[in-house]
């Protein structure tokens, strides 16, 4: 039977429930914004970010389009996974296709194998060289341990390298010192969030060290098809990990952390997909003086994915990154570094999908340098830098950028940038074969070249009043050598061969605003407009006119209200609208999420969450009778810290 709850009834129930809870907690008085760690507008503008310049700087003065999702916003949104959390950045298009598959992109080209967005977790790159994107089903951590998520829209290749083409997502977890003591979370609901829980404990290591360990698991129900039948794709995952930090008297700081996971993802037409993997990361930071610091990071990452009757992948990645930040002169702020990455895979091919060769080792060498120069009484900052990389497929790649920021006062910043970035060839571009018996339907091209971008950006960020801030950005991107698909021989349908025959331009505007309506009520709004034009190089062809390289809405809108009620009660609503997708066509949709939280004690939180309340179900991506839909749902949760 299809689950259905009237959104009006649920919303009324949430509001009515506030009354008795308020009475029970009245003796302790209402919780202030400080008690709930809700940052003021001024504090939000002064958050430090590290992803723009690979060093700490104020968000208000960063010369880039940046959105910061704080840990408090995550808690009050009611999201239960990292992909869901990224919906809080309106500038990202986040679309769910199955229980474990997501299409996530910045500034266009969104597909389930989106390949122009670089994702990091605590400095560890989690994209796969298989298709230069992210397997979102295995990117997870205890959400209560996330300090912030930095979302950069636009190229970041000068500092972060190839594949940081249209943006960067940097998920940063809290330091072990900030997660001392214990935490237990548990909850469940229907139809998706059937059950979940987590436990974490943090303690001290001697006089100058800290640690935490955690474990979590979840059981999520399947999505459904348009006819109401189950898509039979439930998902179960278990994950655990640790983080430790310590300092020495010689101004050295060390971090050692790691995670391991295992799980199963169902499917309607085959046996379950098996997922497992783990990682280990070490970081040494040395502060030589007030004008120089050095950081060395090394990590190992292993992933394994087995999709029955399709393919199996074993992948190991080793990465070394050395970075030096120094101030060689009064007006210069320099960061430079070198890096090496080796990734080795082994693919189990099938009669449907094959990667030839079935084993491959790829090496990446890199060097970058960037100088921020203070001009005009330090109100104007000019940033010049480049990254040089060498990979085994396209050879040397140079990715420079120039940025200019003018900060006439502490509350206002104007910025502009011109950047170059590339997406390097992957196993999917070069080595893949899709088969129908002995017939090759589609194959890669060993001579596939890097996709190239020249990006022009400008933005304005201002705190208009103590209770109002606005952040806007506009961009115009020019792409060359984009991936195309066309038959090898004219007049014959197969094989279709991947090539670099497409060019294109994209443009758009992104706006985000925070309004503190009163001491107990905040309003957040975000809007994004995007458009593009793709065209073929003269004398070439593409069977789909480039439509296979992205399915993007022209408009997106998000409105959130965060309300602190008496009696330590929070009521938060989130209304979002996504425009139609053109090809394959998916209708526009509007959805509403509600979060009700109560703190009977400062160490206990009880919450009730309703998601996608305006419709019984709605599609977000895909086509045909196999397209899955996201259902209306609810869950309850308890969190206890000690």
DRENPA-692068 format. One record per residue (C-alpha): z negated, y, x; residue number from 1. Coordinates in nm, 3 decimals, decimal comma. Layout:
# DRENPA-692068
up  north  east  nr
Z  Y  X  NUM
...
//
This chain:
# DRENPA-692068
up  north  east  nr
0,000  0,000  0,000  1
0,090  0,340  0,137  2
-0,210  0,556  0,222  3
-0,215  0,896  0,054  4
-0,475  1,171  0,025  5
-0,411  1,507  -0,136  6
-0,442  1,777  0,130  7
-0,597  2,012  -0,126  8
-0,866  1,755  -0,209  9
-0,941  1,693  0,159  10
-0,959  2,064  0,237  11
-1,195  2,119  -0,059  12
-1,409  1,827  0,055  13
-1,442  1,974  0,401  14
-1,554  2,308  0,264  15
-1,798  2,158  0,014  16
-1,946  1,938  0,287  17
-2,044  2,247  0,483  18
-2,310  2,346  0,232  19
-2,565  2,063  0,274  20
-2,505  2,042  0,648  21
-2,574  2,414  0,681  22
-2,907  2,367  0,509  23
-3,010  2,082  0,737  24
-2,938  2,280  1,053  25
-3,051  2,623  0,939  26
-3,385  2,594  1,114  27
-3,219  2,613  1,454  28
-2,997  2,909  1,357  29
-2,621  2,954  1,396  30
-2,449  2,871  1,718  31
-2,302  3,169  1,899  32
-1,961  3,174  2,063  33
-2,136  3,131  2,398  34
-2,322  2,824  2,271  35
-1,993  2,660  2,178  36
-1,825  2,779  2,501  37
-1,560  2,974  2,309  38
-1,413  3,223  2,552  39
-1,363  3,584  2,451  40
-1,016  3,741  2,461  41
-1,105  3,914  2,789  42
-1,232  3,587  2,940  43
-0,915  3,405  2,832  44
-0,703  3,665  3,012  45
-0,910  3,623  3,328  46
-0,883  3,244  3,351  47
-0,775  3,131  3,697  48
-0,455  2,924  3,715  49
-0,325  2,732  4,014  50
0,015  2,597  3,908  51
0,215  2,919  3,949  52
0,146  2,982  4,319  53
-0,039  2,664  4,428  54
-0,346  2,883  4,476  55
-0,597  3,036  4,242  56
-0,490  3,356  4,063  57
-0,569  3,537  3,739  58
-0,365  3,431  3,437  59
-0,328  3,797  3,337  60
-0,147  3,878  3,665  61
0,067  3,565  3,711  62
0,440  3,636  3,751  63
0,548  3,349  3,527  64
0,544  3,233  3,166  65
0,213  3,045  3,151  66
0,014  2,896  2,865  67
-0,336  2,763  2,928  68
-0,485  2,509  2,685  69
-0,860  2,506  2,746  70
-1,087  2,208  2,703  71
-1,259  2,388  2,414  72
-0,924  2,428  2,236  73
-0,863  2,055  2,278  74
-1,200  1,969  2,127  75
-1,155  2,196  1,826  76
-0,795  2,095  1,758  77
-0,885  1,736  1,676  78
-0,605  1,590  1,889  79
-0,658  1,235  2,011  80
-0,404  1,209  2,296  81
-0,245  1,417  2,569  82
0,100  1,434  2,402  83
-0,064  1,561  2,081  84
-0,254  1,820  2,287  85
0,073  1,964  2,417  86
0,162  2,077  2,062  87
-0,094  2,354  2,123  88
0,165  2,513  2,355  89
0,417  2,634  2,097  90
0,673  2,688  2,372  91
0,693  2,309  2,417  92
0,893  2,099  2,172  93
0,678  1,790  2,109  94
0,830  1,523  1,884  95
0,702  1,175  1,810  96
0,954  0,893  1,782  97
0,738  0,576  1,775  98
0,370  0,497  1,817  99
0,401  0,517  2,195  100
0,722  0,716  2,250  101
0,741  1,095  2,261  102
1,017  1,347  2,328  103
0,863  1,647  2,507  104
1,049  1,933  2,672  105
1,034  2,302  2,759  106
1,332  2,529  2,691  107
1,562  2,264  2,553  108
1,729  1,933  2,641  109
1,473  1,726  2,453  110
1,533  1,351  2,429  111
1,304  1,049  2,459  112
1,399  1,037  2,827  113
1,369  1,415  2,877  114
1,423  1,479  3,248  115
1,370  1,849  3,325  116
0,992  1,878  3,294  117
0,753  1,795  3,579  118
0,411  1,657  3,478  119
0,103  1,636  3,702  120
-0,250  1,508  3,647  121
-0,496  1,648  3,904  122
-0,212  1,706  4,149  123
-0,060  1,360  4,107  124
0,302  1,360  3,988  125
0,341  1,118  3,696  126
0,716  1,137  3,637  127
0,917  0,820  3,702  128
1,226  0,813  3,928  129
1,366  0,562  3,678  130
1,490  0,850  3,459  131
1,314  1,160  3,601  132
1,085  1,189  3,300  133
0,744  1,072  3,184  134
0,628  0,756  3,009  135
0,383  0,934  2,780  136
0,230  0,617  2,640  137
0,036  0,552  2,964  138
-0,069  0,910  3,049  139
-0,430  0,928  2,940  140
-0,781  1,029  3,035  141
-1,107  1,103  2,858  142
-1,013  1,424  2,672  143
-1,370  1,552  2,698  144
-1,318  1,560  3,077  145
-1,008  1,783  3,065  146
-1,092  2,131  3,190  147
-0,754  2,285  3,105  148
-0,383  2,216  3,077  149
-0,155  2,468  3,247  150
0,194  2,484  3,098  151
0,455  2,678  3,295  152
0,778  2,747  3,110  153
1,066  2,793  3,350  154
1,146  2,662  3,699  155
0,872  2,583  3,948  156
1,085  2,399  4,200  157
1,011  2,635  4,491  158
0,656  2,502  4,509  159
0,666  2,173  4,318  160
1,011  2,042  4,403  161
1,306  1,886  4,227  162
1,270  1,805  3,858  163
1,045  2,106  3,792  164
1,355  2,252  3,627  165
1,256  2,383  3,286  166
0,881  2,373  3,328  167
0,562  2,218  3,462  168
0,266  2,061  3,283  169
-0,045  2,042  3,502  170
-0,338  1,854  3,347  171
-0,658  1,944  3,534  172
-0,980  1,752  3,477  173
-1,332  1,882  3,533  174
-1,511  1,845  3,861  175
-1,766  1,568  3,882  176
-2,037  1,830  3,927  177
-1,952  1,964  3,580  178
-1,983  1,625  3,408  179
-2,334  1,520  3,499  180
-2,536  1,300  3,266  181
-2,399  1,071  2,999  182
-2,147  1,097  2,716  183
-2,067  0,846  2,443  184
-1,788  0,897  2,188  185
-1,677  0,674  1,902  186
-1,471  0,706  1,588  187
-1,207  0,570  1,358  188
-1,004  0,630  1,047  189
-0,670  0,549  0,887  190
-0,388  0,480  0,904  191
-0,329  0,554  1,275  192
-0,664  0,614  1,442  193
-0,810  0,274  1,351  194
-1,076  0,285  1,619  195
-1,154  0,449  1,953  196
-1,442  0,505  2,188  197
-1,537  0,620  2,532  198
-1,832  0,637  2,769  199
-1,886  0,845  3,080  200
-2,176  0,890  3,320  201
-2,212  1,136  3,606  202
-2,471  1,157  3,883  203
-2,543  1,288  4,232  204
-2,442  1,148  4,570  205
-2,710  1,264  4,811  206
-2,766  1,638  4,846  207
-2,405  1,757  4,839  208
-2,210  1,504  4,637  209
-2,139  1,417  4,276  210
-1,965  1,136  4,090  211
-1,864  1,023  3,743  212
-1,733  0,698  3,601  213
-1,573  0,650  3,262  214
-1,416  0,393  3,034  215
-1,227  0,431  2,708  216
-1,019  0,232  2,462  217
-0,829  0,285  2,139  218
-0,657  0,088  1,866  219
-0,383  0,281  1,688  220
-0,200  0,163  1,380  221
0,179  0,156  1,345  222
0,399  0,436  1,217  223
0,625  0,371  0,920  224
0,992  0,374  0,825  225
1,135  0,610  0,563  226
1,109  0,340  0,294  227
0,734  0,312  0,352  228
0,749  -0,018  0,538  229
0,543  -0,058  0,853  230
0,724  -0,002  1,182  231
0,501  -0,274  1,327  232
0,435  -0,084  1,649  233
0,054  -0,067  1,685  234
-0,088  0,017  2,025  235
-0,403  -0,089  2,208  236
-0,513  0,048  2,544  237
-0,814  0,022  2,773  238
-0,865  0,254  3,067  239
-1,135  0,327  3,320  240
-1,179  0,541  3,626  241
-1,400  0,747  3,854  242
-1,415  1,076  4,041  243
-1,639  1,169  4,334  244
-1,676  1,489  4,536  245
-1,886  1,592  4,831  246
-1,905  1,875  5,083  247
-2,009  1,905  5,445  248
-2,174  2,184  5,637  249
-1,845  2,242  5,821  250
-1,677  2,393  5,510  251
-1,502  2,066  5,426  252
-1,471  1,932  5,071  253
-1,360  1,580  4,981  254
-1,242  1,430  4,654  255
-1,177  1,064  4,579  256
-1,069  0,956  4,231  257
-0,879  0,679  4,058  258
-0,786  0,521  3,726  259
-0,672  0,182  3,596  260
-0,533  0,086  3,257  261
-0,391  -0,202  3,056  262
-0,246  -0,221  2,707  263
0,008  -0,350  2,459  264
0,260  -0,164  2,244  265
0,416  -0,334  1,942  266
0,773  -0,316  1,813  267
0,942  -0,421  1,488  268
1,222  -0,623  1,649  269
1,064  -0,784  1,957  270
0,742  -0,901  2,115  271
0,485  -0,651  2,242  272
0,551  -0,436  2,546  273
0,296  -0,499  2,821  274
0,164  -0,197  3,011  275
-0,066  -0,179  3,312  276
-0,117  0,025  3,624  277
-0,353  0,231  3,834  278
-0,382  0,505  4,092  279
-0,604  0,621  4,377  280
-0,610  0,979  4,509  281
-0,788  1,138  4,803  282
-0,805  1,508  4,886  283
-0,952  1,695  5,184  284
-0,992  2,073  5,171  285
-1,099  2,281  5,471  286
-1,180  2,651  5,458  287
-1,120  2,779  5,808  288
-1,201  3,141  5,720  289
-1,170  3,395  5,443  290
-0,803  3,427  5,543  291
-0,703  3,063  5,579  292
-0,759  2,729  5,407  293
-0,598  2,389  5,443  294
-0,559  2,100  5,198  295
-0,436  1,745  5,251  296
-0,374  1,516  4,954  297
-0,272  1,150  4,957  298
-0,227  0,921  4,658  299
-0,097  0,579  4,561  300
0,026  0,500  4,212  301
0,129  0,163  4,066  302
0,292  0,106  3,727  303
0,413  -0,206  3,551  304
0,604  -0,217  3,222  305
0,748  -0,528  3,062  306
0,970  -0,484  2,755  307
1,067  -0,831  2,626  308
1,442  -0,901  2,614  309
1,511  -0,561  2,772  310
1,376  -0,495  3,121  311
1,068  -0,510  3,340  312
0,970  -0,255  3,603  313
0,722  -0,275  3,890  314
0,685  0,054  4,077  315
0,468  0,169  4,368  316
0,456  0,529  4,484  317
0,293  0,669  4,798  318
0,266  1,046  4,836  319
0,137  1,275  5,112  320
0,113  1,653  5,073  321
-0,018  1,906  5,326  322
-0,064  2,269  5,224  323
-0,184  2,577  5,412  324
-0,280  2,903  5,242  325
-0,329  3,202  5,471  326
-0,326  3,581  5,486  327
-0,154  3,669  5,814  328
-0,156  4,043  5,736  329
-0,320  4,280  5,492  330
-0,035  4,280  5,239  331
0,085  3,921  5,277  332
-0,041  3,611  5,098  333
0,141  3,303  5,228  334
0,136  2,943  5,117  335
0,342  2,675  5,290  336
0,342  2,300  5,310  337
0,517  1,974  5,390  338
0,537  1,652  5,192  339
0,657  1,293  5,197  340
0,696  1,053  4,905  341
0,811  0,692  4,900  342
0,872  0,506  4,576  343
0,962  0,138  4,562  344
1,065  -0,047  4,247  345
1,157  -0,397  4,137  346
1,338  -0,433  3,805  347
1,363  -0,744  3,593  348
1,706  -0,725  3,429  349
1,817  -0,883  3,099  350
2,136  -0,959  2,914  351
2,111  -0,616  2,749  352
1,999  -0,377  3,025  353
2,043  -0,410  3,400  354
1,977  -0,188  3,701  355
2,193  -0,279  4,000  356
2,060  -0,326  4,261  357
1,742  -0,464  4,107  358
1,527  -0,336  4,396  359
1,530  0,006  4,552  360
1,318  0,215  4,789  361
1,363  0,592  4,788  362
1,218  0,847  5,032  363
1,169  1,219  4,976  364
1,090  1,471  5,250  365
1,005  1,832  5,167  366
0,904  2,168  5,311  367
0,819  2,485  5,122  368
0,706  2,838  5,205  369
0,626  3,135  4,984  370
0,502  3,485  5,061  371
0,351  3,725  4,808  372
0,381  4,082  4,935  373
0,164  4,360  4,792  374
0,349  4,689  4,741  375
0,283  5,029  4,581  376
-0,096  5,037  4,625  377
-0,108  4,666  4,538  378
0,012  4,729  4,183  379
0,349  4,568  4,260  380
0,374  4,219  4,406  381
0,699  4,075  4,539  382
0,709  3,697  4,584  383
0,981  3,528  4,790  384
0,997  3,159  4,868  385
1,199  2,842  4,884  386
1,166  2,467  4,898  387
1,391  2,242  5,104  388
1,400  1,873  5,015  389
1,591  1,572  5,138  390
1,634  1,267  4,917  391
1,834  0,945  4,956  392
2,085  1,023  4,680  393
2,197  1,387  4,696  394
2,077  1,475  5,047  395
1,942  1,825  5,111  396
1,846  2,048  4,819  397
1,744  2,415  4,853  398
1,548  2,573  4,566  399
1,457  2,941  4,621  400
1,296  3,197  4,392  401
1,223  3,569  4,381  402
0,948  3,707  4,155  403
0,829  4,062  4,093  404
0,510  4,158  3,910  405
0,397  4,511  3,821  406
0,036  4,548  3,711  407
-0,018  4,914  3,619  408
-0,377  4,835  3,518  409
-0,610  4,539  3,484  410
-0,498  4,469  3,125  411
-0,120  4,482  3,157  412
0,141  4,295  3,362  413
0,522  4,309  3,360  414
0,709  4,044  3,556  415
1,059  3,913  3,627  416
1,205  3,623  3,825  417
1,528  3,465  3,944  418
1,507  3,098  4,046  419
1,718  2,798  4,139  420
1,616  2,441  4,059  421
1,779  2,099  4,054  422
1,728  1,765  3,886  423
1,811  1,495  4,137  424
1,993  1,171  4,044  425
1,786  0,881  3,915  426
1,821  0,506  3,871  427
1,938  0,572  3,515  428
2,215  0,806  3,636  429
2,339  0,583  3,917  430
2,246  0,219  3,863  431
2,211  0,140  3,492  432
2,430  -0,104  3,296  433
2,408  -0,143  2,917  434
2,570  -0,471  2,818  435
2,707  -0,646  2,510  436
2,771  -0,995  2,639  437
3,024  -0,966  2,923  438
3,128  -0,613  2,817  439
2,974  -0,314  2,997  440
2,911  -0,053  2,725  441
2,773  0,220  2,953  442
2,714  0,244  3,325  443
2,588  0,491  3,580  444
2,785  0,650  3,861  445
2,681  0,596  4,227  446
2,832  0,939  4,301  447
2,624  1,121  4,039  448
2,527  1,469  4,162  449
2,218  1,680  4,105  450
2,205  1,892  3,792  451
2,165  2,259  3,884  452
1,996  2,558  3,720  453
1,993  2,929  3,787  454
1,724  3,090  3,573  455
1,662  3,455  3,485  456
1,323  3,537  3,331  457
1,117  3,839  3,230  458
0,783  3,879  3,060  459
0,506  4,109  2,946  460
0,138  4,019  2,916  461
-0,123  4,262  2,787  462
-0,470  4,283  2,643  463
-0,401  4,554  2,385  464
-0,766  4,579  2,279  465
-1,082  4,389  2,357  466
-1,003  4,169  2,055  467
-0,623  4,137  2,087  468
-0,388  3,998  2,354  469
-0,012  3,936  2,356  470
0,200  3,731  2,596  471
0,581  3,737  2,570  472
0,863  3,592  2,780  473
1,242  3,587  2,759  474
1,486  3,374  2,957  475
1,853  3,311  3,023  476
1,943  2,987  3,201  477
2,278  2,883  3,350  478
2,332  2,509  3,414  479
2,600  2,329  3,613  480
2,680  1,960  3,670  481
2,490  1,848  3,361  482
2,514  1,483  3,267  483
2,811  1,384  3,052  484
2,927  1,059  2,890  485
3,291  0,962  2,852  486
3,508  0,645  2,864  487
3,628  0,559  3,210  488
3,984  0,519  3,083  489
4,140  0,737  2,815  490
4,223  0,538  2,504  491
3,967  0,266  2,579  492
3,618  0,288  2,427  493
3,437  0,111  2,710  494
3,289  0,141  2,959  495
3,136  0,483  2,905  496
3,050  0,633  3,243  497
2,787  0,892  3,326  498
2,924  1,193  3,515  499
2,856  1,565  3,583  500
3,116  1,722  3,355  501
2,900  1,954  3,146  502
2,800  2,316  3,197  503
2,592  2,536  2,974  504
2,378  2,837  2,900  505
2,048  2,856  2,716  506
1,842  3,156  2,609  507
1,526  3,226  2,419  508
1,208  3,421  2,352  509
0,846  3,298  2,346  510
0,549  3,490  2,203  511
0,180  3,403  2,194  512
-0,108  3,611  2,059  513
-0,489  3,581  2,037  514
-0,685  3,789  1,787  515
-1,066  3,797  1,764  516
-1,097  3,893  1,397  517
-1,476  3,892  1,416  518
-1,754  3,736  1,621  519
-1,715  3,415  1,418  520
-1,339  3,399  1,356  521
-1,039  3,382  1,587  522
-0,668  3,364  1,508  523
-0,402  3,228  1,744  524
-0,029  3,255  1,682  525
0,272  3,129  1,874  526
0,646  3,155  1,817  527
0,944  3,027  2,016  528
1,316  3,088  1,967  529
1,574  2,881  2,156  530
1,951  2,849  2,155  531
2,213  2,697  2,383  532
2,585  2,659  2,441  533
2,721  2,357  2,629  534
3,085  2,322  2,733  535
3,301  2,093  2,945  536
3,445  2,169  3,282  537
3,824  2,219  3,264  538
4,015  1,891  3,256  539
3,711  1,673  3,177  540
3,577  1,511  2,861  541
3,256  1,402  2,695  542
3,246  1,168  2,396  543
2,958  1,357  2,236  544
3,030  1,719  2,344  545
2,695  1,722  2,523  546
2,494  1,653  2,208  547
2,335  1,344  2,362  548
2,162  1,559  2,624  549
1,918  1,727  2,388  550
1,820  1,772  2,025  551
1,635  2,100  2,000  552
1,499  2,315  1,716  553
1,601  2,679  1,716  554
1,261  2,805  1,596  555
0,900  2,691  1,618  556
0,586  2,855  1,481  557
0,216  2,774  1,518  558
-0,086  2,941  1,351  559
-0,448  2,843  1,422  560
-0,776  2,969  1,278  561
-1,103  2,888  1,456  562
-1,408  2,969  1,243  563
-1,777  2,940  1,339  564
-1,985  2,896  1,023  565
-2,364  2,912  0,986  566
-2,559  2,597  1,057  567
-2,368  2,503  1,372  568
-2,056  2,421  1,176  569
-1,697  2,476  1,291  570
-1,395  2,481  1,063  571
-1,054  2,495  1,230  572
-0,708  2,483  1,076  573
-0,371  2,446  1,243  574
-0,045  2,516  1,061  575
0,280  2,447  1,245  576
0,647  2,465  1,153  577
0,938  2,310  1,343  578
1,298  2,401  1,259  579
1,564  2,138  1,187  580
1,716  1,935  1,469  581
2,098  1,952  1,473  582
2,213  1,616  1,615  583
2,115  1,369  1,497  584
1,994  1,585  1,212  585
1,623  1,585  1,135  586
1,495  1,813  0,861  587
1,255  2,094  0,941  588
0,891  2,029  0,861  589
0,564  2,213  0,809  590
0,232  2,040  0,870  591
-0,138  2,123  0,854  592
-0,430  1,981  1,052  593
-0,798  2,049  0,972  594
-1,102  1,994  1,193  595
-1,460  2,015  1,071  596
-1,736  1,987  1,331  597
-2,113  1,992  1,297  598
-2,375  2,006  1,574  599
-2,705  1,883  1,423  600
-2,838  1,898  1,779  601
-2,688  2,061  2,084  602
-2,629  1,714  2,228  603
-2,461  1,568  1,919  604
-2,131  1,653  1,751  605
-2,003  1,499  1,429  606
-1,647  1,576  1,330  607
-1,395  1,497  1,059  608
-1,024  1,548  1,123  609
-0,729  1,546  0,884  610
-0,379  1,538  1,036  611
-0,033  1,602  0,885  612
-0,191  1,683  0,551  613
0,104  1,842  0,371  614
0,321  1,529  0,342  615
0,270  1,156  0,306  616
0,497  1,115  0,608  617
0,768  1,304  0,792  618
1,021  1,228  1,070  619
1,020  1,427  1,395  620
1,303  1,271  1,599  621
1,568  0,999  1,594  622
1,827  0,879  1,344  623
1,929  0,594  1,119  624
1,728  0,340  0,922  625
1,516  0,257  1,227  626
1,385  0,614  1,253  627
1,006  0,615  1,229  628
0,790  0,869  1,048  629
0,448  1,015  1,122  630
0,199  0,961  0,838  631
-0,080  1,170  0,694  632
-0,409  1,052  0,840  633
-0,775  1,117  0,894  634
-1,056  1,005  1,123  635
-1,422  1,069  1,192  636
-1,583  1,100  1,534  637
-1,929  1,123  1,689  638
-1,998  1,250  2,042  639
-2,343  1,225  2,204  640
-2,427  1,371  2,544  641
-2,747  1,296  2,732  642
//
